[in-house]
Amino acid sequence: MGCYAQTELGHGSDVSGLQTTATFDQSKDEFIINTPDIKAAKWWPGDLGNFSTHAIVFAKLIVEGNSYGVMPFIV
């Protein structure tokens, strides 16, 4: 069971205002997803947050300090 996690508590569905980041760690070959404060908490309607085992999380992609815009990540 999955859910769609774009909307943030403090920004609604304003994709350009997303605070969540996904920074690529080359030494571990993985992404570190960071939600820096309560306004960046993902928020969605209904009970999907209680029952989902996976989410498509939208975050700003950061690689070697460069931002590549908002991308989806399966978490």
N, CA, C and O atoms as a Tripos MOL2 file, in Angstrom:
@<TRIPOS>MOLECULE
protein
  300   299    75     0     0
PROTEIN
NO_CHARGES

@<TRIPOS>ATOM
      1 N           0.8630   -1.1650    0.0000 N.3       1 MET1
      2 CA          0.0000    0.0000    0.0000 C.3       1 MET1
      3 C           0.9080    1.2250    0.0000 C.2       1 MET1
      4 O           1.8140    1.3220    0.8270 O.2       1 MET1
      5 N           0.6800    2.1370   -0.8950 N.am      2 GLY2
      6 CA          1.5250    3.3200   -0.9930 C.3       2 GLY2
      7 C           0.7290    4.6080   -0.9510 C.2       2 GLY2
      8 O          -0.4970    4.6080   -1.0650 O.2       2 GLY2
      9 N           1.4440    5.6990   -0.7880 N.am      3 CYS3
     10 CA          0.8130    7.0240   -0.7990 C.3       3 CYS3
     11 C           1.7120    8.0040   -1.5320 C.2       3 CYS3
     12 O           2.8850    7.7310   -1.7860 O.2       3 CYS3
     13 N           1.1490    9.1240   -1.8590 N.am      4 TYR4
     14 CA          1.7880   10.2020   -2.5910 C.3       4 TYR4
     15 C           2.1190   11.2860   -1.5720 C.2       4 TYR4
     16 O           1.2100   11.8080   -0.9260 O.2       4 TYR4
     17 N           3.3910   11.6390   -1.4090 N.am      5 ALA5
     18 CA          3.7990   12.5870   -0.3670 C.3       5 ALA5
     19 C           4.5120   13.7910   -0.9700 C.2       5 ALA5
     20 O           5.7390   13.8840   -0.9570 O.2       5 ALA5
     21 N           3.7140   14.7020   -1.4930 N.am      6 GLN6
     22 CA          4.2590   15.9490   -2.0400 C.3       6 GLN6
     23 C           3.9360   17.1080   -1.1150 C.2       6 GLN6
     24 O           4.8170   17.8910   -0.7620 O.2       6 GLN6
     25 N           2.6830   17.2190   -0.7250 N.am      7 THR7
     26 CA          2.1960   18.3550    0.0470 C.3       7 THR7
     27 C           2.9300   18.4680    1.3810 C.2       7 THR7
     28 O           3.0800   17.4790    2.0990 O.2       7 THR7
     29 N           3.3830   19.6730    1.7070 N.am      8 GLU8
     30 CA          4.0280   19.9280    2.9920 C.3       8 GLU8
     31 C           3.1240   20.8060    3.8490 C.2       8 GLU8
     32 O           2.4020   21.6630    3.3390 O.2       8 GLU8
     33 N           3.1750   20.5820    5.1310 N.am      9 LEU9
     34 CA          2.3110   21.2700    6.0800 C.3       9 LEU9
     35 C           2.3530   22.7930    5.9260 C.2       9 LEU9
     36 O           1.3070   23.4400    5.9740 O.2       9 LEU9
     37 N           3.5270   23.3680    5.7430 N.am     10 GLY10
     38 CA          3.6590   24.8170    5.6620 C.3      10 GLY10
     39 C           3.5810   25.4030    4.2730 C.2      10 GLY10
     40 O           3.5970   26.6230    4.1130 O.2      10 GLY10
     41 N           3.4950   24.5310    3.2350 N.am     11 HIS11
     42 CA          3.5510   25.0370    1.8560 C.3      11 HIS11
     43 C           2.4140   24.5450    0.9840 C.2      11 HIS11
     44 O           2.2910   24.9730   -0.1640 O.2      11 HIS11
     45 N           1.5860   23.6610    1.4970 N.am     12 GLY12
     46 CA          0.5190   23.1020    0.6700 C.3      12 GLY12
     47 C           1.1100   22.3510   -0.5080 C.2      12 GLY12
     48 O           2.0720   21.5990   -0.3480 O.2      12 GLY12
     49 N           0.5510   22.5450   -1.6740 N.am     13 SER13
     50 CA          1.0240   21.8530   -2.8770 C.3      13 SER13
     51 C           1.9260   22.7240   -3.7440 C.2      13 SER13
     52 O           2.0790   22.4640   -4.9370 O.2      13 SER13
     53 N           2.5220   23.7540   -3.1520 N.am     14 ASP14
     54 CA          3.4480   24.6400   -3.8670 C.3      14 ASP14
     55 C           4.7790   23.9170   -4.0470 C.2      14 ASP14
     56 O           5.6380   23.9620   -3.1660 O.2      14 ASP14
     57 N           4.9490   23.2540   -5.1810 N.am     15 VAL15
     58 CA          6.1310   22.4270   -5.4200 C.3      15 VAL15
     59 C           7.4160   23.2510   -5.3230 C.2      15 VAL15
     60 O           8.4140   22.7630   -4.7930 O.2      15 VAL15
     61 N           7.4110   24.4640   -5.8120 N.am     16 SER16
     62 CA          8.6330   25.2830   -5.7660 C.3      16 SER16
     63 C           9.0230   25.6600   -4.3430 C.2      16 SER16
     64 O          10.1710   26.0300   -4.0990 O.2      16 SER16
     65 N           8.0840   25.5740   -3.3970 N.am     17 GLY17
     66 CA          8.3690   25.9290   -2.0140 C.3      17 GLY17
     67 C           8.7550   24.7520   -1.1350 C.2      17 GLY17
     68 O           8.9650   24.9290    0.0650 O.2      17 GLY17
     69 N           8.8560   23.5400   -1.7090 N.am     18 LEU18
     70 CA          9.1920   22.3760   -0.8950 C.3      18 LEU18
     71 C          10.5220   22.5690   -0.1760 C.2      18 LEU18
     72 O          11.4860   23.0750   -0.7500 O.2      18 LEU18
     73 N          10.5570   22.1560    1.0910 N.am     19 GLN19
     74 CA         11.7790   22.2500    1.8810 C.3      19 GLN19
     75 C          12.4970   20.9040    1.9870 C.2      19 GLN19
     76 O          13.6980   20.8710    2.2550 O.2      19 GLN19
     77 N          11.7990   19.8180    1.7850 N.am     20 THR20
     78 CA         12.4050   18.5040    1.8960 C.3      20 THR20
     79 C          13.4740   18.3490    0.8140 C.2      20 THR20
     80 O          13.2570   18.7050   -0.3440 O.2      20 THR20
     81 N          14.6380   17.8100    1.2130 N.am     21 THR21
     82 CA         15.7250   17.5950    0.2680 C.3      21 THR21
     83 C          16.1050   16.1180    0.2220 C.2      21 THR21
     84 O          15.8960   15.3760    1.1820 O.2      21 THR21
     85 N          16.6580   15.7150   -0.8950 N.am     22 ALA22
     86 CA         17.2330   14.3740   -1.0650 C.3      22 ALA22
     87 C          18.6530   14.5860   -1.5730 C.2      22 ALA22
     88 O          18.8600   14.8930   -2.7470 O.2      22 ALA22
     89 N          19.6190   14.4240   -0.6940 N.am     23 THR23
     90 CA         21.0190   14.6650   -1.0320 C.3      23 THR23
     91 C          21.7040   13.3290   -1.3070 C.2      23 THR23
     92 O          21.6440   12.4030   -0.4970 O.2      23 THR23
     93 N          22.3560   13.2480   -2.4670 N.am     24 PHE24
     94 CA         23.0370   12.0130   -2.8340 C.3      24 PHE24
     95 C          24.3760   11.9300   -2.1140 C.2      24 PHE24
     96 O          25.2090   12.8290   -2.2290 O.2      24 PHE24
     97 N          24.5780   10.8420   -1.3680 N.am     25 ASP25
     98 CA         25.8340   10.5780   -0.6650 C.3      25 ASP25
     99 C          26.6120    9.5750   -1.5090 C.2      25 ASP25
    100 O          26.3110    8.3810   -1.5030 O.2      25 ASP25
    101 N          27.6230   10.0730   -2.2400 N.am     26 GLN26
    102 CA         28.3690    9.2070   -3.1520 C.3      26 GLN26
    103 C          29.1420    8.1140   -2.4260 C.2      26 GLN26
    104 O          29.3040    7.0180   -2.9630 O.2      26 GLN26
    105 N          29.6200    8.3870   -1.2240 N.am     27 SER27
    106 CA         30.4090    7.3890   -0.5030 C.3      27 SER27
    107 C          29.5830    6.1700   -0.1040 C.2      27 SER27
    108 O          30.1190    5.0700    0.0270 O.2      27 SER27
    109 N          28.2720    6.3640    0.0900 N.am     28 LYS28
    110 CA         27.3810    5.2630    0.4630 C.3      28 LYS28
    111 C          26.4640    4.8320   -0.6790 C.2      28 LYS28
    112 O          25.7350    3.8470   -0.5600 O.2      28 LYS28
    113 N          26.5070    5.5840   -1.7980 N.am     29 ASP29
    114 CA         25.6570    5.3180   -2.9530 C.3      29 ASP29
    115 C          24.1810    5.2860   -2.5540 C.2      29 ASP29
    116 O          23.4470    4.3610   -2.9010 O.2      29 ASP29
    117 N          23.7610    6.3320   -1.8050 N.am     30 GLU30
    118 CA         22.3760    6.4160   -1.3520 C.3      30 GLU30
    119 C          21.9470    7.8730   -1.2170 C.2      30 GLU30
    120 O          22.7740    8.7840   -1.1930 O.2      30 GLU30
    121 N          20.6430    8.0670   -1.1300 N.am     31 PHE31
    122 CA         20.0820    9.3980   -0.9240 C.3      31 PHE31
    123 C          19.7430    9.5800    0.5450 C.2      31 PHE31
    124 O          19.2420    8.6620    1.1940 O.2      31 PHE31
    125 N          20.0130   10.7560    1.0600 N.am     32 ILE32
    126 CA         19.6290   11.1160    2.4240 C.3      32 ILE32
    127 C          18.4720   12.0980    2.3020 C.2      32 ILE32
    128 O          18.6490   13.2230    1.8340 O.2      32 ILE32
    129 N          17.2960   11.6690    2.7230 N.am     33 ILE33
    130 CA         16.1160   12.5370    2.6510 C.3      33 ILE33
    131 C          15.9810   13.2620    3.9730 C.2      33 ILE33
    132 O          15.9740   12.6470    5.0390 O.2      33 ILE33
    133 N          15.8740   14.5870    3.8890 N.am     34 ASN34
    134 CA         15.8390   15.4300    5.0770 C.3      34 ASN34
    135 C          14.6310   16.3570    5.0500 C.2      34 ASN34
    136 O          14.4190   17.0890    4.0840 O.2      34 ASN34
    137 N          13.8550   16.3200    6.1020 N.am     35 THR35
    138 CA         12.7550   17.2570    6.3130 C.3      35 THR35
    139 C          13.1920   18.1580    7.4640 C.2      35 THR35
    140 O          13.1270   17.7470    8.6220 O.2      35 THR35
    141 N          13.6370   19.3810    7.1680 N.am     36 PRO36
    142 CA         14.3370   20.2010    8.1500 C.3      36 PRO36
    143 C          13.5170   20.7670    9.3070 C.2      36 PRO36
    144 O          14.0800   21.0550   10.3630 O.2      36 PRO36
    145 N          12.2120   20.9330    9.1410 N.am     37 ASP37
    146 CA         11.4040   21.4510   10.2490 C.3      37 ASP37
    147 C           9.9440   21.0650   10.0740 C.2      37 ASP37
    148 O           9.5760   20.4640    9.0650 O.2      37 ASP37
    149 N           9.1150   21.4060   11.0460 N.am     38 ILE38
    150 CA          7.7080   20.9890   11.0490 C.3      38 ILE38
    151 C           6.9420   21.4960    9.8260 C.2      38 ILE38
    152 O           6.0110   20.8320    9.3700 O.2      38 ILE38
    153 N           7.3140   22.6550    9.2890 N.am     39 LYS39
    154 CA          6.6190   23.1760    8.1020 C.3      39 LYS39
    155 C           6.8720   22.3020    6.8730 C.2      39 LYS39
    156 O           6.1040   22.3490    5.9120 O.2      39 LYS39
    157 N           7.9320   21.5150    6.8980 N.am     40 ALA40
    158 CA          8.2630   20.6510    5.7730 C.3      40 ALA40
    159 C           7.7060   19.2410    5.9280 C.2      40 ALA40
    160 O           7.9170   18.3950    5.0590 O.2      40 ALA40
    161 N           7.0000   18.9800    7.0190 N.am     41 ALA41
    162 CA          6.4110   17.6500    7.2280 C.3      41 ALA41
    163 C           5.4280   17.3500    6.1050 C.2      41 ALA41
    164 O           4.6090   18.1940    5.7420 O.2      41 ALA41
    165 N           5.5160   16.1460    5.5620 N.am     42 LYS42
    166 CA          4.5990   15.7520    4.4860 C.3      42 LYS42
    167 C           3.2090   15.5720    5.0590 C.2      42 LYS42
    168 O           3.0360   15.0970    6.1810 O.2      42 LYS42
    169 N           2.2100   15.9670    4.2580 N.am     43 TRP43
    170 CA          0.8300   15.9900    4.7190 C.3      43 TRP43
    171 C          -0.0570   15.5140    3.5880 C.2      43 TRP43
    172 O           0.0620   16.0050    2.4660 O.2      43 TRP43
    173 N          -0.9370   14.5760    3.8540 N.am     44 TRP44
    174 CA         -1.8480   14.1000    2.8200 C.3      44 TRP44
    175 C          -3.2010   13.7830    3.4420 C.2      44 TRP44
    176 O          -3.3000   13.5640    4.6490 O.2      44 TRP44
    177 N          -4.2450   13.7600    2.6130 N.am     45 PRO45
    178 CA         -5.5920   13.5290    3.1300 C.3      45 PRO45
    179 C          -5.8430   12.0670    3.5050 C.2      45 PRO45
    180 O          -5.1850   11.1560    3.0030 O.2      45 PRO45
    181 N          -6.7920   11.8760    4.3830 N.am     46 GLY46
    182 CA         -7.2330   10.5360    4.7330 C.3      46 GLY46
    183 C          -6.2680    9.7850    5.6400 C.2      46 GLY46
    184 O          -5.3950   10.3720    6.2780 O.2      46 GLY46
    185 N          -6.4510    8.4830    5.6750 N.am     47 ASP47
    186 CA         -5.6640    7.6260    6.5580 C.3      47 ASP47
    187 C          -4.4670    6.9770    5.8640 C.2      47 ASP47
    188 O          -3.8610    6.0620    6.4230 O.2      47 ASP47
    189 N          -4.1140    7.4280    4.6630 N.am     48 LEU48
    190 CA         -3.0060    6.7980    3.9510 C.3      48 LEU48
    191 C          -1.7130    6.8230    4.7560 C.2      48 LEU48
    192 O          -0.9180    5.8880    4.6730 O.2      48 LEU48
    193 N          -1.4930    7.8770    5.5310 N.am     49 GLY49
    194 CA         -0.2890    7.9710    6.3560 C.3      49 GLY49
    195 C          -0.2340    6.9180    7.4430 C.2      49 GLY49
    196 O           0.8470    6.5660    7.9160 O.2      49 GLY49
    197 N          -1.3810    6.4160    7.8420 N.am     50 ASN50
    198 CA         -1.4400    5.3870    8.8840 C.3      50 ASN50
    199 C          -1.2920    3.9730    8.3360 C.2      50 ASN50
    200 O          -0.8360    3.0790    9.0500 O.2      50 ASN50
    201 N          -1.6670    3.7610    7.0920 N.am     51 PHE51
    202 CA         -1.7190    2.4130    6.5480 C.3      51 PHE51
    203 C          -0.6870    2.1140    5.4680 C.2      51 PHE51
    204 O          -0.4750    0.9490    5.1290 O.2      51 PHE51
    205 N          -0.0520    3.1250    4.9320 N.am     52 SER52
    206 CA          0.8960    2.9100    3.8370 C.3      52 SER52
    207 C           2.2000    2.3020    4.3300 C.2      52 SER52
    208 O           2.6690    2.6010    5.4280 O.2      52 SER52
    209 N           2.7670    1.4560    3.5070 N.am     53 THR53
    210 CA          4.0830    0.8840    3.8010 C.3      53 THR53
    211 C           5.1690    1.5440    2.9560 C.2      53 THR53
    212 O           6.3570    1.4020    3.2420 O.2      53 THR53
    213 N           4.7560    2.2640    1.9130 N.am     54 HIS54
    214 CA          5.6780    2.9570    1.0230 C.3      54 HIS54
    215 C           5.0790    4.3080    0.6350 C.2      54 HIS54
    216 O           3.8710    4.5260    0.7220 O.2      54 HIS54
    217 N           5.9610    5.1990    0.2080 N.am     55 ALA55
    218 CA          5.4870    6.5140   -0.2490 C.3      55 ALA55
    219 C           6.3420    6.9840   -1.4120 C.2      55 ALA55
    220 O           7.5310    6.6770   -1.4920 O.2      55 ALA55
    221 N           5.7250    7.7250   -2.3050 N.am     56 ILE56
    222 CA          6.4770    8.4720   -3.3020 C.3      56 ILE56
    223 C           6.6580    9.8570   -2.6960 C.2      56 ILE56
    224 O           5.7180   10.6500   -2.6350 O.2      56 ILE56
    225 N           7.8760   10.1340   -2.2490 N.am     57 VAL57
    226 CA          8.1930   11.3920   -1.5600 C.3      57 VAL57
    227 C           8.8280   12.3440   -2.5580 C.2      57 VAL57
    228 O           9.7840   11.9850   -3.2460 O.2      57 VAL57
    229 N           8.2990   13.5490   -2.6360 N.am     58 PHE58
    230 CA          8.8650   14.5600   -3.5140 C.3      58 PHE58
    231 C           9.8170   15.4330   -2.7090 C.2      58 PHE58
    232 O           9.4720   15.9350   -1.6390 O.2      58 PHE58
    233 N          11.0290   15.6040   -3.2490 N.am     59 ALA59
    234 CA         12.0740   16.3500   -2.5520 C.3      59 ALA59
    235 C          12.9820   17.0270   -3.5760 C.2      59 ALA59
    236 O          13.0560   16.6060   -4.7310 O.2      59 ALA59
    237 N          13.6710   18.0810   -3.1370 N.am     60 LYS60
    238 CA         14.6430   18.7530   -3.9970 C.3      60 LYS60
    239 C          15.9070   17.9070   -4.0500 C.2      60 LYS60
    240 O          16.5130   17.6190   -3.0180 O.2      60 LYS60
    241 N          16.3030   17.5100   -5.2580 N.am     61 LEU61
    242 CA         17.4860   16.6770   -5.4550 C.3      61 LEU61
    243 C          18.7490   17.5310   -5.3630 C.2      61 LEU61
    244 O          18.8820   18.5400   -6.0550 O.2      61 LEU61
    245 N          19.6830   17.1050   -4.4900 N.am     62 ILE62
    246 CA         20.9640   17.7870   -4.3230 C.3      62 ILE62
    247 C          22.0750   16.7690   -4.6030 C.2      62 ILE62
    248 O          22.1390   15.7200   -3.9630 O.2      62 ILE62
    249 N          22.9440   17.0880   -5.5630 N.am     63 VAL63
    250 CA         24.0890   16.2350   -5.8800 C.3      63 VAL63
    251 C          25.3320   17.1200   -5.9230 C.2      63 VAL63
    252 O          25.3930   18.0780   -6.6940 O.2      63 VAL63
    253 N          26.3180   16.7950   -5.0940 N.am     64 GLU64
    254 CA         27.5620   17.5570   -5.0070 C.3      64 GLU64
    255 C          27.2960   19.0500   -4.8250 C.2      64 GLU64
    256 O          27.9660   19.8850   -5.4330 O.2      64 GLU64
    257 N          26.3160   19.3780   -3.9870 N.am     65 GLY65
    258 CA         25.9930   20.7650   -3.6810 C.3      65 GLY65
    259 C          25.1490   21.4840   -4.7180 C.2      65 GLY65
    260 O          24.8020   22.6500   -4.5260 O.2      65 GLY65
    261 N          24.8130   20.8180   -5.8070 N.am     66 ASN66
    262 CA         24.0020   21.4210   -6.8710 C.3      66 ASN66
    263 C          22.5700   20.9250   -6.7880 C.2      66 ASN66
    264 O          22.3280   19.7360   -6.5830 O.2      66 ASN66
    265 N          21.6170   21.8450   -6.9490 N.am     67 SER67
    266 CA         20.2020   21.4990   -6.9180 C.3      67 SER67
    267 C          19.7210   21.1760   -8.3250 C.2      67 SER67
    268 O          20.0030   21.9080   -9.2730 O.2      67 SER67
    269 N          18.9840   20.0590   -8.4500 N.am     68 TYR68
    270 CA         18.4670   19.6270   -9.7400 C.3      68 TYR68
    271 C          16.9430   19.6330   -9.7770 C.2      68 TYR68
    272 O          16.3420   18.9360  -10.5940 O.2      68 TYR68
    273 N          16.3210   20.4030   -8.9130 N.am     69 GLY69
    274 CA         14.8680   20.5170   -8.8910 C.3      69 GLY69
    275 C          14.2040   19.4110   -8.1020 C.2      69 GLY69
    276 O          14.8670   18.5760   -7.4870 O.2      69 GLY69
    277 N          12.8960   19.4190   -8.1290 N.am     70 VAL70
    278 CA         12.0930   18.4630   -7.3610 C.3      70 VAL70
    279 C          11.9710   17.1520   -8.1250 C.2      70 VAL70
    280 O          11.6540   17.1380   -9.3150 O.2      70 VAL70
    281 N          12.2270   16.0500   -7.4260 N.am     71 MET71
    282 CA         12.1690   14.7040   -8.0090 C.3      71 MET71
    283 C          11.4060   13.7720   -7.0560 C.2      71 MET71
    284 O          11.3600   14.0170   -5.8500 O.2      71 MET71
    285 N          10.8030   12.6960   -7.6040 N.am     72 PRO72
    286 CA         10.1280   11.7030   -6.7520 C.3      72 PRO72
    287 C          11.0920   10.6200   -6.2810 C.2      72 PRO72
    288 O          11.9900   10.2190   -7.0210 O.2      72 PRO72
    289 N          10.9080   10.1490   -5.0540 N.am     73 PHE73
    290 CA         11.7150    9.0770   -4.4690 C.3      73 PHE73
    291 C          10.7790    8.0750   -3.8250 C.2      73 PHE73
    292 O           9.8550    8.4660   -3.1130 O.2      73 PHE73
    293 N          10.9990    6.7860   -4.0600 N.am     74 ILE74
    294 CA         10.2030    5.7520   -3.4170 C.3      74 ILE74
    295 C          10.8630    5.4450   -2.0740 C.2      74 ILE74
    296 O          12.0390    5.0870   -2.0100 O.2      74 ILE74
    297 N          10.0840    5.5920   -1.0080 N.am     75 VAL75
    298 CA         10.5890    5.3840    0.3540 C.3      75 VAL75
    299 C           9.7370    4.3270    1.0330 C.2      75 VAL75
    300 O           9.9800    3.9890    2.1910 O.2      75 VAL75
@<TRIPOS>BOND
     1     1     2 1
     2     2     3 1
     3     3     4 2
     4     3     5 am
     5     5     6 1
     6     6     7 1
     7     7     8 2
     8     7     9 am
     9     9    10 1
    10    10    11 1
    11    11    12 2
    12    11    13 am
    13    13    14 1
    14    14    15 1
    15    15    16 2
    16    15    17 am
    17    17    18 1
    18    18    19 1
    19    19    20 2
    20    19    21 am
    21    21    22 1
    22    22    23 1
    23    23    24 2
    24    23    25 am
    25    25    26 1
    26    26    27 1
    27    27    28 2
    28    27    29 am
    29    29    30 1
    30    30    31 1
    31    31    32 2
    32    31    33 am
    33    33    34 1
    34    34    35 1
    35    35    36 2
    36    35    37 am
    37    37    38 1
    38    38    39 1
    39    39    40 2
    40    39    41 am
    41    41    42 1
    42    42    43 1
    43    43    44 2
    44    43    45 am
    45    45    46 1
    46    46    47 1
    47    47    48 2
    48    47    49 am
    49    49    50 1
    50    50    51 1
    51    51    52 2
    52    51    53 am
    53    53    54 1
    54    54    55 1
    55    55    56 2
    56    55    57 am
    57    57    58 1
    58    58    59 1
    59    59    60 2
    60    59    61 am
    61    61    62 1
    62    62    63 1
    63    63    64 2
    64    63    65 am
    65    65    66 1
    66    66    67 1
    67    67    68 2
    68    67    69 am
    69    69    70 1
    70    70    71 1
    71    71    72 2
    72    71    73 am
    73    73    74 1
    74    74    75 1
    75    75    76 2
    76    75    77 am
    77    77    78 1
    78    78    79 1
    79    79    80 2
    80    79    81 am
    81    81    82 1
    82    82    83 1
    83    83    84 2
    84    83    85 am
    85    85    86 1
    86    86    87 1
    87    87    88 2
    88    87    89 am
    89    89    90 1
    90    90    91 1
    91    91    92 2
    92    91    93 am
    93    93    94 1
    94    94    95 1
    95    95    96 2
    96    95    97 am
    97    97    98 1
    98    98    99 1
    99    99   100 2
   100    99   101 am
   101   101   102 1
   102   102   103 1
   103   103   104 2
   104   103   105 am
   105   105   106 1
   106   106   107 1
   107   107   108 2
   108   107   109 am
   109   109   110 1
   110   110   111 1
   111   111   112 2
   112   111   113 am
   113   113   114 1
   114   114   115 1
   115   115   116 2
   116   115   117 am
   117   117   118 1
   118   118   119 1
   119   119   120 2
   120   119   121 am
   121   121   122 1
   122   122   123 1
   123   123   124 2
   124   123   125 am
   125   125   126 1
   126   126   127 1
   127   127   128 2
   128   127   129 am
   129   129   130 1
   130   130   131 1
   131   131   132 2
   132   131   133 am
   133   133   134 1
   134   134   135 1
   135   135   136 2
   136   135   137 am
   137   137   138 1
   138   138   139 1
   139   139   140 2
   140   139   141 am
   141   141   142 1
   142   142   143 1
   143   143   144 2
   144   143   145 am
   145   145   146 1
   146   146   147 1
   147   147   148 2
   148   147   149 am
   149   149   150 1
   150   150   151 1
   151   151   152 2
   152   151   153 am
   153   153   154 1
   154   154   155 1
   155   155   156 2
   156   155   157 am
   157   157   158 1
   158   158   159 1
   159   159   160 2
   160   159   161 am
   161   161   162 1
   162   162   163 1
   163   163   164 2
   164   163   165 am
   165   165   166 1
   166   166   167 1
   167   167   168 2
   168   167   169 am
   169   169   170 1
   170   170   171 1
   171   171   172 2
   172   171   173 am
   173   173   174 1
   174   174   175 1
   175   175   176 2
   176   175   177 am
   177   177   178 1
   178   178   179 1
   179   179   180 2
   180   179   181 am
   181   181   182 1
   182   182   183 1
   183   183   184 2
   184   183   185 am
   185   185   186 1
   186   186   187 1
   187   187   188 2
   188   187   189 am
   189   189   190 1
   190   190   191 1
   191   191   192 2
   192   191   193 am
   193   193   194 1
   194   194   195 1
   195   195   196 2
   196   195   197 am
   197   197   198 1
   198   198   199 1
   199   199   200 2
   200   199   201 am
   201   201   202 1
   202   202   203 1
   203   203   204 2
   204   203   205 am
   205   205   206 1
   206   206   207 1
   207   207   208 2
   208   207   209 am
   209   209   210 1
   210   210   211 1
   211   211   212 2
   212   211   213 am
   213   213   214 1
   214   214   215 1
   215   215   216 2
   216   215   217 am
   217   217   218 1
   218   218   219 1
   219   219   220 2
   220   219   221 am
   221   221   222 1
   222   222   223 1
   223   223   224 2
   224   223   225 am
   225   225   226 1
   226   226   227 1
   227   227   228 2
   228   227   229 am
   229   229   230 1
   230   230   231 1
   231   231   232 2
   232   231   233 am
   233   233   234 1
   234   234   235 1
   235   235   236 2
   236   235   237 am
   237   237   238 1
   238   238   239 1
   239   239   240 2
   240   239   241 am
   241   241   242 1
   242   242   243 1
   243   243   244 2
   244   243   245 am
   245   245   246 1
   246   246   247 1
   247   247   248 2
   248   247   249 am
   249   249   250 1
   250   250   251 1
   251   251   252 2
   252   251   253 am
   253   253   254 1
   254   254   255 1
   255   255   256 2
   256   255   257 am
   257   257   258 1
   258   258   259 1
   259   259   260 2
   260   259   261 am
   261   261   262 1
   262   262   263 1
   263   263   264 2
   264   263   265 am
   265   265   266 1
   266   266   267 1
   267   267   268 2
   268   267   269 am
   269   269   270 1
   270   270   271 1
   271   271   272 2
   272   271   273 am
   273   273   274 1
   274   274   275 1
   275   275   276 2
   276   275   277 am
   277   277   278 1
   278   278   279 1
   279   279   280 2
   280   279   281 am
   281   281   282 1
   282   282   283 1
   283   283   284 2
   284   283   285 am
   285   285   286 1
   286   286   287 1
   287   287   288 2
   288   287   289 am
   289   289   290 1
   290   290   291 1
   291   291   292 2
   292   291   293 am
   293   293   294 1
   294   294   295 1
   295   295   296 2
   296   295   297 am
   297   297   298 1
   298   298   299 1
   299   299   300 2
@<TRIPOS>SUBSTRUCTURE
     1 MET1         2 RESIDUE 1 A MET
     2 GLY2         6 RESIDUE 1 A GLY
     3 CYS3        10 RESIDUE 1 A CYS
     4 TYR4        14 RESIDUE 1 A TYR
     5 ALA5        18 RESIDUE 1 A ALA
     6 GLN6        22 RESIDUE 1 A GLN
     7 THR7        26 RESIDUE 1 A THR
     8 GLU8        30 RESIDUE 1 A GLU
     9 LEU9        34 RESIDUE 1 A LEU
    10 GLY10       38 RESIDUE 1 A GLY
    11 HIS11       42 RESIDUE 1 A HIS
    12 GLY12       46 RESIDUE 1 A GLY
    13 SER13       50 RESIDUE 1 A SER
    14 ASP14       54 RESIDUE 1 A ASP
    15 VAL15       58 RESIDUE 1 A VAL
    16 SER16       62 RESIDUE 1 A SER
    17 GLY17       66 RESIDUE 1 A GLY
    18 LEU18       70 RESIDUE 1 A LEU
    19 GLN19       74 RESIDUE 1 A GLN
    20 THR20       78 RESIDUE 1 A THR
    21 THR21       82 RESIDUE 1 A THR
    22 ALA22       86 RESIDUE 1 A ALA
    23 THR23       90 RESIDUE 1 A THR
    24 PHE24       94 RESIDUE 1 A PHE
    25 ASP25       98 RESIDUE 1 A ASP
    26 GLN26      102 RESIDUE 1 A GLN
    27 SER27      106 RESIDUE 1 A SER
    28 LYS28      110 RESIDUE 1 A LYS
    29 ASP29      114 RESIDUE 1 A ASP
    30 GLU30      118 RESIDUE 1 A GLU
    31 PHE31      122 RESIDUE 1 A PHE
    32 ILE32      126 RESIDUE 1 A ILE
    33 ILE33      130 RESIDUE 1 A ILE
    34 ASN34      134 RESIDUE 1 A ASN
    35 THR35      138 RESIDUE 1 A THR
    36 PRO36      142 RESIDUE 1 A PRO
    37 ASP37      146 RESIDUE 1 A ASP
    38 ILE38      150 RESIDUE 1 A ILE
    39 LYS39      154 RESIDUE 1 A LYS
    40 ALA40      158 RESIDUE 1 A ALA
    41 ALA41      162 RESIDUE 1 A ALA
    42 LYS42      166 RESIDUE 1 A LYS
    43 TRP43      170 RESIDUE 1 A TRP
    44 TRP44      174 RESIDUE 1 A TRP
    45 PRO45      178 RESIDUE 1 A PRO
    46 GLY46      182 RESIDUE 1 A GLY
    47 ASP47      186 RESIDUE 1 A ASP
    48 LEU48      190 RESIDUE 1 A LEU
    49 GLY49      194 RESIDUE 1 A GLY
    50 ASN50      198 RESIDUE 1 A ASN
    51 PHE51      202 RESIDUE 1 A PHE
    52 SER52      206 RESIDUE 1 A SER
    53 THR53      210 RESIDUE 1 A THR
    54 HIS54      214 RESIDUE 1 A HIS
    55 ALA55      218 RESIDUE 1 A ALA
    56 ILE56      222 RESIDUE 1 A ILE
    57 VAL57      226 RESIDUE 1 A VAL
    58 PHE58      230 RESIDUE 1 A PHE
    59 ALA59      234 RESIDUE 1 A ALA
    60 LYS60      238 RESIDUE 1 A LYS
    61 LEU61      242 RESIDUE 1 A LEU
    62 ILE62      246 RESIDUE 1 A ILE
    63 VAL63      250 RESIDUE 1 A VAL
    64 GLU64      254 RESIDUE 1 A GLU
    65 GLY65      258 RESIDUE 1 A GLY
    66 ASN66      262 RESIDUE 1 A ASN
    67 SER67      266 RESIDUE 1 A SER
    68 TYR68      270 RESIDUE 1 A TYR
    69 GLY69      274 RESIDUE 1 A GLY
    70 VAL70      278 RESIDUE 1 A VAL
    71 MET71      282 RESIDUE 1 A MET
    72 PRO72      286 RESIDUE 1 A PRO
    73 PHE73      290 RESIDUE 1 A PHE
    74 ILE74      294 RESIDUE 1 A ILE
    75 VAL75      298 RESIDUE 1 A VAL
